[in-house]
Structures are given as structure tokens and as C-alpha cells.
Amino acid sequence: MTQEKPGNLPEKKFRAGGISATVWLNQSTNGEFRTISLERSYTDKSGKWQSTSNMRVGDLPKANVVIQKAYEYLVFKEQELFASA
């Protein structure tokens, strides 16, 4: 359930159980920027894998973990970019 344009591959993905945070590299006329999507994977009644951005109360600790990891990744990535400039 990503809102990114087709063909845009994830830069990095962090997963804890069925919860994932994906870092996307995006291009614009002003340069590049990164966004994060958060989703929960589950199987529906027919056994088919689905995903949603809706979280249950029990999902929040895992969501917190993957968001923190994504944040750390972005902070260190930003430091790398500034150090190499």
C-alpha cells in the first residue's frame, strides 16, 4: 500500500514481525529527498497476503522499533552526505 510512484525501489526496509518501515529516495526539481512509509502485513481470510497502514494496539511497539531504526538510518545517511561534501 505504498504511495510511491511505480518503479521507485525502496532504499532501505526495516521489519519487526509483520510491521515494516520503508525508506524511499525521491527525486524532485529541487533535488532528492527521502520519505518513510509504515505498513502492517497480514493474511486475509483466504490466506492471501495483504498490507495496510492501519495499526492495532499490539502493533505499536514494533512500529516504534522500525520507525526508530528508519530515523537512525536517515540521521546517519545525512551525516554521511554532509561529511562527503
C-alpha positions in Angstrom: 0.0 0.0 0.0 2.8 2.4 -0.9 2.1 5.8 -2.3 5.3 5.9 -4.2 5.4 6.1 -8.0 5.7 2.8 -9.9 9.3 1.7 -10.4 10.6 3.5 -7.4 12.5 0.9 -5.4 13.0 1.1 -1.6 16.3 2.4 -0.4 16.1 0.5 2.9 13.5 -1.5 4.7 13.2 -2.3 8.4 11.0 -5.1 9.6 9.8 -6.3 13.0 7.4 -9.2 12.6 4.6 -8.0 10.3 5.4 -4.3 10.7 7.8 -2.6 8.3 9.1 0.9 7.7 10.4 1.6 4.2 12.8 4.4 3.3 12.2 5.8 -0.2 14.6 8.0 -2.2 12.6 10.5 -4.2 13.6 13.0 -6.9 12.2 16.4 -7.4 13.1 19.6 -9.3 14.7 20.8 -6.0 16.9 17.7 -5.6 16.3 14.5 -3.8 14.6 13.7 -0.5 13.6 10.7 1.5 10.2 9.6 2.8 9.2 6.7 5.0 6.1 4.5 4.7 4.8 2.4 7.5 2.8 -0.8 6.9 1.5 -3.9 8.5 1.4 -7.2 6.5 -1.3 -9.8 7.3 -3.1 -12.7 5.7 -6.8 -12.3 4.9 -9.5 -14.9 5.3 -8.5 -16.6 2.1 -4.8 -16.8 3.1 -3.7 -14.1 0.7 -1.1 -11.6 1.9 -2.3 -8.0 2.3 -0.9 -4.8 3.7 -2.4 -1.8 5.4 -1.2 1.4 7.1 -3.6 0.8 9.9 -2.1 -0.4 13.2 -3.6 -2.3 16.1 -2.6 -1.5 19.7 -0.3 -4.6 19.8 1.5 -3.4 16.7 2.6 -0.1 18.2 5.7 -1.4 20.0 7.0 -3.0 16.8 6.1 0.1 14.8 8.1 2.2 17.3 11.1 -0.1 16.7 11.1 0.1 12.9 10.4 3.9 13.0 13.4 4.4 15.3 15.6 2.3 13.0 14.5 4.3 10.0 15.1 7.5 11.8 18.6 6.4 12.8 19.3 5.3 9.2 18.3 8.8 8.0 20.3 10.6 10.6 23.5 8.7 9.7 22.8 9.0 6.0 22.5 12.7 6.4 25.8 12.8 8.3 27.5 10.8 5.5 26.2 13.2 2.9 27.4 16.3 4.7 30.8 14.7 5.5 31.4 13.9 1.9 30.5 17.4 0.7 
